């Protein structure tokens, strides 16, 4: 049996205290760590990340840079390069399409809260456009 069949490569969930956690196959652990450590449970941050990924994928933006509490990320059409700020060995590259898919899963977990609608509306008002990711407003 493959890991994908049992784990679906990465899963996000809330623990018994409500904190966001994840389980992942080894190659996706750094991507999960980045989302948990730096995006955390902040809807606005996840919406910004989804918008950057969507804009890059559709040619509206060439690159994006992120620096959080624990990670830096460079986004481009070629993918996402992650580097932990505290441990040089924690670095990884993920294709853009795979990163988008994983961040969509993360958003689905965050979007289960009642804050989803108002947060999306505030994001759209602040940015003067509809959120570019098709799954956000649905």
Secondary structure, DSSP 8 states (H G I E B T S, - for coil): --HHHHH-SEEEEE-TTS-EEEEE-GGGHHHHHHIIIIITT-HHHHHHHHHHHHHHHTTS-SEEEEE-SSEEEEEETTEEEEEESS-TT-EEEE-HHHHHHHHHHHHHHHTTSTHHHHHHHHHHHHHTS--SSTTT--
